[in-house]
Amino acid sequence: MVKKKADSSPASETPNPADAFGAAIGGMWKSMAGVSVPASVLSQVQADYLRDATLLWNSVLGPAAGEGTTPLPPVKDRRFSAPDWQQQPTTDYLARMYLLNARALAQMADAVQGDEKTRARIRFAVQQWIDAASPSNYLALNPEALRKAMESGGGSILQGLQHLWEDLRQGHVSQTDTTQFEVGRNVATTEGAVVYESELFQLIEYKPLTAKVNERPLLMVPPCINKYYIMDLQPANSLVRYAVAQGNRVFMLSWRNPDPSLASRTWDDYIDHAVIEAIHTVQAIAGAKQINTLGFCVGGTMLATALAVLAGRGEEPAASMTLLTTLLDYTDTGVLDVFVDEAAVQLREMTIGDQAPGGPGLLKGQELAAAFNFLRPNDLIWNYVVGNYLKGEMPPAFDLLYWNGDCTNLPGPMYCWYLRHTYLENQLREPGALTVCGQPLDLGKVTIPVYLYASRDDHIVPWQSAYGSTHIFHGPRRFTLGASGHIAGVINPPEARKRNHWVRDDLPATADEWLAGAREEAGSWWTDWSGWLAGQGGRQVAAPKTYGGRGYKAIEPAPGRYVRTPA
């Protein structure tokens, strides 16, 4: 508690800001108490808040008022890690008070009564507000940015305004120095050639790096919501190059970035006239009865759907399927669920879907990218607002963030079908619930060996949900869990010697049971996958000397035209 002095010196009359904060927050609590937050929880949050606010006042500003002080541990939040925040009691207090308020608001959001979806939306909205309200985001409150402005004679502010103007022109916050990258020059550089193209995709074949290759080629299906080269960033972290070096004849489906001429394309078009067409084309080029397949994220959802459609037609063109961070059971979609309900889906259907009065439209790539960025606003938005605009710094060159900003559009009908039947109604997992390309869909008919990979900290595809796919398929299955998130967990080359992964040979009923008995292995999961894939590759044959074959010829060098097209 604040110590009381016997005299009436000015120091003893200094008002305690914690009282003002407490009154404001207390008013909010009272207004919410009768609505949806249990009174007992509010009372506890309020008591904790006032206790910690008083302790903060005594510890940080107490010495200025002649009070005793109790040192507080350093602030661990990286937004306030610079010495500028800690050198002055006022800025240290500002940071700590913000974090205290943020904690109280988050606790209230967690305590809201209601159904889980409503509670999740409240938590998401409150967290967005909390992150936006950080004092580090505002020039007048950020001592680090103010020091740079003084030292540069205002130059950093001028540079920040120039960065802001450029970002306004391009329509998004810059996350990396885009001038340092160019598709085909220093990203998407694995040597190869386009050997087939249609209005929806190009098919790339990569040059072998070994004298012999597996007789069954490998077709990779990337997500259509991003460019394919996430799997071929630079030679040191390219999953494509790694697969080629392991003796695989590798093909890549490179999606066309849709323009208005493709606005009416449907989910069936993407399955039948893209994924299935690519499978049949690779079979024809290689003269292979069966091929190996890999799908990443939504590309995995599309690949599994395509193979189920083919199974319904009596075809089994794939000898194996690898699914990387893929959802098939949408029971738990993590934080993305806050964006999806019947009203939201209907709105999309009436604006860009088949029901749109003016005809189908496109889901703009920038809109989709913004939604994903707001899943991690401190890392992907406010971090760059502070660096780019307040400090006038150019963000560092980072290949993954360059790819992240290279957006793609989606045809409205295709996107609306996917949104309704997966995220909203979760019908993909139910045998016969959907008809795709004229076939009643049953993923259980895909009985080939399946390798399933998930990332432990994935906020887009929760790993427990990815594990749920092990119960959909009935053939041989292997599940592997990697560290880190949706992208960094996947793109983890062995040479980097980073992160660990977990493996286990059997598949218990639940994900938590699986993890409890899994063994942790050092380094990348790529080596486990390549060993598994080698068992699906068939015999060794001489590597082809030229691209294509059997009537297919090289059209242009990789990475091709389609991947270069901006949204």
C-alpha positions in Angstrom: 0.0 0.0 0.0 1.0 3.7 -0.4 2.7 4.9 2.8 1.1 7.9 4.5 3.3 10.7 5.7 2.6 12.7 8.9 3.3 16.0 7.3 1.4 17.8 4.4 4.3 18.2 2.0 3.5 18.4 -1.7 5.0 14.9 -2.1 2.4 13.5 0.3 -0.4 15.1 -1.7 0.7 13.6 -5.1 -2.3 11.8 -6.6 -1.9 8.1 -7.3 -2.7 7.4 -11.0 -3.7 3.9 -10.0 -6.8 5.4 -8.4 -7.8 6.9 -11.8 -7.1 3.8 -13.7 -8.9 1.7 -11.1 -12.0 4.0 -11.3 -12.1 3.8 -15.1 -11.7 0.0 -15.1 -14.1 -0.3 -12.2 -16.8 1.5 -14.2 -16.3 -0.8 -17.1 -16.6 -3.8 -14.7 -19.8 -2.5 -13.3 -21.3 -1.9 -16.7 -20.5 -5.4 -17.7 -21.3 -7.2 -14.4 -25.0 -7.5 -15.1 -24.5 -8.6 -18.7 -22.2 -11.6 -19.1 -19.3 -11.7 -16.6 -19.8 -13.4 -13.2 -19.6 -11.0 -10.3 -17.2 -13.2 -8.4 -14.8 -13.1 -11.3 -15.1 -9.4 -11.7 -14.4 -8.9 -8.0 -11.3 -11.0 -8.1 -10.0 -9.3 -11.3 -10.7 -5.9 -9.7 -8.9 -6.8 -6.5 -5.9 -8.2 -8.3 -5.8 -5.1 -10.5 -5.9 -2.6 -7.6 -3.3 -4.5 -5.6 -0.9 -4.7 -8.6 -1.5 -1.1 -9.6 -0.7 0.1 -6.1 2.4 -2.0 -6.0 3.4 -0.6 -9.4 2.9 3.0 -8.2 5.0 2.5 -5.1 7.8 0.6 -7.0 8.1 2.8 -10.1 7.1 6.3 -9.1 7.4 6.0 -5.4 11.0 7.4 -5.2 9.9 10.6 -7.1 7.3 11.2 -4.3 9.7 10.4 -1.5 8.3 6.9 -1.0 10.0 3.7 -0.4 10.5 1.4 -3.3 10.5 -2.3 -4.1 12.3 -3.1 -7.4 10.2 -4.9 -10.0 11.5 -7.5 -12.4 12.4 -6.3 -15.9 9.6 -6.1 -18.4 9.9 -9.1 -20.7 7.7 -7.9 -23.5 9.9 -7.2 -26.5 7.9 -4.1 -27.4 9.4 -2.4 -24.3 12.8 -4.1 -24.2 14.8 -1.1 -25.4 16.7 0.7 -22.6 14.8 3.9 -23.5 11.7 2.5 -21.8 13.4 1.6 -18.6 15.7 4.7 -18.1 12.9 7.0 -17.2 10.4 6.1 -14.4 7.5 7.6 -16.4 8.0 5.5 -19.5 8.7 2.4 -17.4 5.5 3.1 -15.6 3.6 3.6 -18.8 4.7 0.3 -20.2 3.9 -1.6 -17.0 0.6 0.1 -16.6 -0.4 -0.8 -20.1 0.5 -4.5 -19.5 -1.5 -4.5 -16.3 -4.5 -3.0 -18.1 -4.1 -5.5 -20.9 -4.1 -8.4 -18.4 -7.2 -7.2 -16.7 -9.1 -6.8 -20.0 -8.0 -10.2 -21.2 -9.1 -11.7 -18.0 -12.5 -10.1 -18.3 -12.8 -11.3 -21.9 -11.9 -14.9 -20.8 -14.7 -14.7 -18.1 -17.5 -13.7 -20.4 -20.4 -16.1 -20.3 -21.9 -17.5 -23.5 -21.3 -20.1 -26.2 -17.7 -20.9 -27.1 -17.8 -19.1 -30.5 -19.1 -15.9 -28.9 -16.5 -16.0 -26.2 -13.8 -16.6 -28.8 -14.9 -13.6 -30.8 -14.9 -11.4 -27.7 -11.4 -12.6 -26.8 -10.2 -11.9 -30.4 -11.8 -8.5 -30.5 -10.4 -7.5 -27.1 -7.0 -8.7 -28.0 -7.0 -6.7 -31.2 -7.9 -3.6 -29.2 -5.2 -4.3 -26.6 -2.5 -4.8 -29.2 -3.5 -1.6 -31.1 -3.5 0.4 -27.8 0.1 -0.3 -26.9 2.0 2.9 -26.1 4.8 1.6 -28.3 2.6 2.2 -31.4 2.4 6.0 -30.9 5.2 8.4 -31.6 4.4 10.7 -28.6 4.6 7.8 -26.2 7.5 5.8 -27.7 10.8 7.0 -26.1 12.8 5.0 -28.5 11.2 6.6 -31.6 11.5 10.1 -30.0 15.2 9.6 -29.3 15.8 8.6 -32.9 13.9 11.7 -34.1 16.0 13.9 -31.9 19.3 12.3 -33.0 18.4 12.5 -36.6 17.1 16.0 -36.5 13.7 14.8 -37.6 15.1 12.7 -40.4 13.6 9.5 -39.0 10.1 11.0 -39.0 10.5 12.2 -42.6 11.7 8.8 -43.6 8.8 7.2 -41.8 6.3 9.4 -43.6 7.9 8.4 -46.9 7.5 4.7 -45.9 3.9 5.4 -44.9 3.2 7.0 -48.3 4.7 4.1 -50.2 2.7 1.6 -48.1 -0.5 3.6 -48.7 0.2 3.4 -52.4 0.7 -0.4 -52.4 -2.2 -1.0 -50.0 -0.4 -2.9 -47.2 2.2 -2.5 -44.5 5.7 -3.5 -45.8 7.1 -6.5 -43.8 10.3 -6.8 -45.7 12.5 -5.0 -48.2 10.9 -6.2 -51.4 13.6 -4.7 -53.6 16.0 -7.4 -52.4 14.0 -10.3 -53.9 12.8 -11.3 -57.3 11.0 -14.5 -58.3 13.3 -16.6 -60.4 16.5 -14.7 -59.4 16.9 -15.4 -55.7 13.6 -17.1 -54.7 12.0 -20.0 -56.6 15.4 -20.8 -58.2 15.5 -24.6 -58.4 16.3 -25.4 -62.0 13.4 -26.7 -64.0 10.9 -26.1 -66.8 7.2 -25.6 -67.4 6.1 -28.7 -69.3 2.3 -28.2 -69.3 -0.1 -25.3 -68.7 -3.8 -24.7 -68.7 -5.9 -21.7 -67.8 -5.7 -22.7 -64.1 -2.1 -23.9 -63.6 1.3 -24.5 -65.0 3.1 -27.8 -64.3 6.9 -27.5 -63.5 9.3 -30.4 -63.8 12.6 -30.0 -61.9 16.0 -31.0 -63.2 17.3 -34.2 -61.4 20.3 -33.8 -59.2 21.1 -37.6 -59.0 22.0 -40.1 -61.8 19.1 -42.3 -60.8 15.6 -41.4 -59.6 12.7 -43.2 -58.1 10.4 -44.6 -60.9 7.4 -43.0 -59.2 7.6 -39.2 -59.6 6.5 -36.8 -56.9 3.8 -34.2 -57.6 3.6 -31.3 -55.1 0.3 -29.4 -54.7 0.8 -26.1 -52.9 -2.1 -24.0 -51.5 -3.9 -21.9 -54.0 -4.2 -19.0 -51.5 -0.4 -18.4 -51.8 2.4 -18.8 -54.4 4.0 -22.2 -54.7 7.5 -21.0 -53.9 7.1 -21.3 -50.2 8.4 -24.7 -50.9 11.2 -23.3 -53.0 12.4 -20.1 -51.3 16.2 -20.3 -51.6 18.5 -23.3 -52.1 19.3 -23.5 -48.4 15.7 -23.8 -47.3 14.0 -25.3 -50.4 11.8 -28.4 -49.8 11.7 -28.8 -53.6 15.5 -28.9 -53.9 15.8 -31.3 -51.0 13.3 -33.7 -52.5 15.1 -33.6 -55.8 18.4 -34.2 -54.1 17.0 -37.3 -52.4 16.5 -38.9 -55.8 12.9 -37.9 -56.6 11.7 -36.8 -60.0 9.7 -33.8 -58.8 6.8 -31.9 -60.4 5.1 -28.8 -59.0 1.6 -27.4 -59.6 2.0 -23.6 -60.0 -1.4 -21.9 -59.7 -2.4 -19.1 -62.0 -3.2 -15.9 -60.1 -6.9 -15.4 -61.0 -8.1 -12.3 -62.8 -11.7 -11.4 -63.7 -11.7 -13.9 -66.6 -11.5 -16.7 -64.0 -14.0 -15.2 -61.5 -16.6 -17.9 -62.1 -14.4 -20.9 -61.5 -15.7 -23.4 -58.9 -14.2 -25.8 -56.4 -15.0 -28.6 -58.9 -13.0 -26.8 -61.6 -10.0 -26.6 -59.3 -10.3 -30.3 -58.4 -11.0 -31.7 -61.8 -9.3 -29.3 -64.2 -6.3 -28.6 -62.0 -5.3 -31.2 -59.4 -6.7 -34.3 -61.2 -5.4 -32.9 -64.5 -2.0 -32.4 -63.0 -2.0 -36.0 -61.6 -2.9 -37.5 -65.0 -0.3 -35.3 -66.8 2.5 -36.4 -64.5 1.5 -40.0 -65.1 1.6 -39.5 -68.8 5.0 -37.6 -68.8 6.7 -40.2 -66.6 4.9 -43.2 -68.1 4.0 -44.2 -64.5 1.0 -46.2 -63.4 1.2 -44.5 -60.0 2.9 -41.4 -58.6 3.6 -40.0 -55.2 1.8 -36.9 -54.1 2.2 -34.1 -51.6 -0.2 -31.4 -50.6 0.5 -28.4 -48.3 -2.3 -26.7 -46.3 -5.3 -26.1 -48.6 -3.3 -27.8 -51.3 -3.5 -30.9 -49.1 -7.3 -30.5 -48.7 -7.6 -30.3 -52.5 -5.3 -33.2 -53.1 -7.2 -35.5 -50.7 -10.4 -34.5 -52.3 -9.1 -35.2 -55.8 -7.8 -38.6 -54.9 -11.2 -39.4 -53.3 -13.0 -38.3 -56.5 -10.7 -40.6 -58.5 -11.3 -43.4 -56.0 -15.0 -43.0 -56.6 -14.3 -43.3 -60.4 -12.4 -46.5 -59.8 -8.9 -45.0 -60.2 -5.9 -45.2 -57.9 -3.2 -43.1 -59.6 -1.3 -42.3 -56.4 1.0 -44.7 -54.5 1.2 -42.4 -51.5 0.0 -39.1 -50.2 1.8 -36.6 -47.9 -0.3 -33.9 -46.2 1.5 -31.0 -44.6 -0.5 -28.9 -42.0 -3.8 -29.9 -43.7 -7.3 -29.7 -42.4 -9.8 -32.4 -43.4 -11.8 -32.4 -40.2 -12.9 -28.8 -39.4 -14.3 -29.4 -36.0 -11.6 -27.2 -34.4 -10.2 -24.5 -36.8 -8.5 -22.5 -34.2 -8.7 -18.7 -34.3 -9.9 -18.7 -37.9 -13.3 -19.8 -36.6 -14.0 -16.2 -35.4 -14.4 -15.1 -39.0 -16.9 -17.8 -40.0 -20.6 -18.0 -39.4 -23.8 -18.3 -41.5 -24.1 -14.6 -41.9 -20.5 -14.1 -43.0 -20.7 -17.0 -45.5 -24.0 -15.7 -47.0 -22.5 -12.3 -47.4 -19.6 -13.7 -49.4 -22.0 -15.8 -51.5 -24.1 -12.7 -52.3 -21.2 -10.5 -53.1 -18.6 -12.6 -54.9 -20.3 -16.0 -55.2 -22.8 -17.5 -57.5 -25.6 -15.5 -55.9 -23.9 -12.1 -56.5 -26.4 -9.9 -58.5 -23.7 -8.7 -60.8 -22.1 -12.1 -61.3 -19.2 -13.9 -59.5 -16.2 -11.8 -58.4 -12.8 -12.4 -56.9 -11.7 -12.6 -53.3 -8.8 -10.1 -53.4 -5.5 -11.4 -52.2 -4.8 -8.4 -50.0 -8.0 -8.9 -48.1 -7.1 -12.5 -47.4 -3.5 -11.5 -46.4 -4.8 -8.9 -44.0 -7.0 -11.4 -42.3 -4.1 -13.7 -41.7 -1.9 -10.9 -40.5 -4.4 -9.9 -37.9 -4.1 -13.4 -36.4 -0.7 -12.2 -35.1 -1.0 -8.4 -35.1 2.0 -7.7 -32.9 4.4 -9.7 -35.1 2.9 -9.0 -38.5 1.4 -5.5 -38.2 2.3 -3.3 -35.3 5.9 -4.4 -35.3 6.3 -2.9 -38.8 4.1 0.2 -38.0 6.6 1.1 -35.3 9.7 0.2 -37.3 8.7 1.6 -40.7 6.8 4.7 -39.7 7.8 5.8 -36.1 11.5 5.0 -36.4 11.8 5.4 -40.2 13.6 2.1 -40.6 13.5 -0.2 -43.6 12.4 -3.7 -42.6 15.1 -6.3 -43.1 15.2 -8.6 -46.1 13.4 -11.9 -45.3 12.5 -14.3 -48.0 9.6 -15.8 -46.1 7.9 -12.4 -45.5 8.5 -11.5 -49.2 6.5 -14.6 -50.1 3.9 -13.7 -47.5 3.3 -10.4 -49.2 3.1 -11.9 -52.7 -0.7 -12.3 -52.6 -3.1 -14.3 -54.8 -6.7 -13.8 -55.6 -9.4 -16.5 -55.5 -12.5 -17.0 -57.6 -15.6 -16.2 -55.6 -17.6 -19.4 -56.2 -14.6 -21.6 -55.5 -13.9 -19.7 -52.2 -17.5 -19.6 -51.1 -18.0 -23.4 -51.7 -14.9 -24.1 -49.7 -15.9 -21.7 -46.9 -19.4 -23.2 -46.5 -18.7 -26.9 -46.8 -15.5 -27.0 -44.8 -15.2 -24.2 -42.2 -19.0 -23.7 -41.7 -20.6 -27.1 -42.2 -17.6 -29.5 -41.8 -18.9 -31.9 -44.4 -15.7 -33.0 -46.0 -15.1 -35.6 -43.4 -18.6 -37.2 -43.7 -18.8 -40.0 -46.3 -21.4 -39.1 -49.0 -22.2 -35.7 -47.5 -20.8 -33.8 -50.6 -20.8 -34.4 -54.3 -17.6 -33.2 -56.0 -17.0 -33.5 -59.8 -20.1 -35.7 -60.0 -18.9 -38.2 -57.4 -20.3 -38.7 -53.9 -17.2 -37.9 -51.8 -15.7 -40.4 -49.4 -12.2 -39.7 -48.2 -12.1 -43.1 -46.6 -11.8 -44.6 -50.0 -8.3 -43.3 -50.2 -6.5 -46.4 -48.8 -2.9 -45.7 -49.9 -0.1 -44.9 -47.4 -0.5 -41.5 -46.0 2.2 -39.3 -44.2 0.6 -36.6 -42.1 2.7 -33.7 -40.7 1.5 -30.9 -38.3 3.3 -28.1 -36.5 2.9 -27.8 -32.7 2.4 -24.0 -32.6 0.3 -23.7 -35.7 -2.4 -21.1 -35.3 -4.0 -21.8 -38.7 -4.2 -25.6 -38.6 -4.2 -26.7 -34.9 -2.1 -29.8 -34.7 -4.8 -31.7 -32.8 -7.1 -31.1 -35.8 -4.5 -32.3 -38.3 -4.1 -35.4 -36.1 -7.9 -36.0 -36.6 -7.2 -36.9 -40.2 -5.6 -40.2 -39.0 -9.1 -41.4 -38.3 -10.4 -40.5 -41.7 -8.0 -42.7 -43.7 -7.8 -46.5 -43.2 -4.6 -47.5 -45.0 -1.1 -47.3 -43.6 -0.6 -43.9 -41.8 2.3 -42.1 -40.2 1.9 -38.9 -38.2 4.8 -36.6 -37.4 4.7 -33.4 -35.3 7.2 -30.6 -35.8 8.0 -27.6 -33.6 7.1 -24.0 -34.5 4.3 -22.7 -36.6 2.4 -23.1 -39.8 5.2 -22.1 -42.1 8.4 -22.1 -40.1 7.6 -25.6 -38.8 7.3 -26.9 -42.4 10.2 -25.1 -43.9 12.9 -26.4 -41.7 15.9 -27.9 -43.6 18.1 -30.5 -41.8 21.2 -28.4 -42.4 19.9 -25.6 -40.2 19.9 -27.9 -37.2 16.9 -26.1 -35.8 13.9 -27.2 -33.9 12.9 -30.7 -33.0 10.1 -33.1 -34.1 8.1 -35.9 -32.5 7.4 -39.3 -34.0 5.5 -42.4 -32.9 4.7 -45.6 -34.8 1.2 -46.2 -33.6 -1.9 -43.9 -33.6 -3.8 -43.7 -30.4 -7.4 -42.4 -30.3 -6.5 -38.8 -29.4 -3.8 -36.3 -30.2 -2.8 -35.8 -26.6 -2.4 -39.6 -26.1 -0.2 -39.7 -29.2 2.0 -36.9 -27.9 2.3 -38.4 -24.4 3.9 -41.5 -25.9 5.8 -39.9 -28.8 9.6 -39.6 -28.8 11.4 -36.4 -29.4 14.0 -36.3 -32.2 16.5 -33.5 -32.8 16.3 -31.4 -35.9 14.1 -31.4 -39.0 11.3 -33.7 -39.8 12.4 -33.8 -43.4 14.7 -36.7 -42.9 11.9 -38.8 -41.4 9.7 -38.0 -44.3 12.3 -38.6 -47.0 13.0 -42.1 -45.4 9.3 -42.8 -45.5 8.9 -41.5 -49.1 11.8 -43.7 -50.3 9.8 -46.7 -49.4 7.0 -45.5 -51.7 9.2 -44.6 -54.7 9.6 -48.0 -56.4 12.7 -49.1 -58.2 15.6 -46.8 -59.3 15.7 -45.8 -62.9 18.0 -43.5 -64.9 17.2 -39.9 -64.5 15.7 -38.3 -67.6 18.0 -36.2 -69.7 15.4 -33.8 -70.9 12.2 -32.2 -69.5 8.8 -33.6 -70.4 8.6 -36.6 -72.7 5.8 -38.6 -74.4 4.6 -35.6 -76.3 5.2 -33.0 -73.6 8.0 -30.5 -74.1 9.5 -27.6 -72.1 7.4 -24.5 -72.6 9.6 -22.0 -70.7 12.1 -22.1 -67.8 10.9 -22.4 -64.2 9.5 -20.7 -62.3 7.2 -19.8 -65.3 4.9 -16.9 -66.0 2.0 -17.7 -63.7 3.9 -17.4 -60.4 5.2 -13.9 -61.4 1.7 -12.5 -61.9 0.8 -10.1 -59.0 -2.7 -10.0 -57.4 
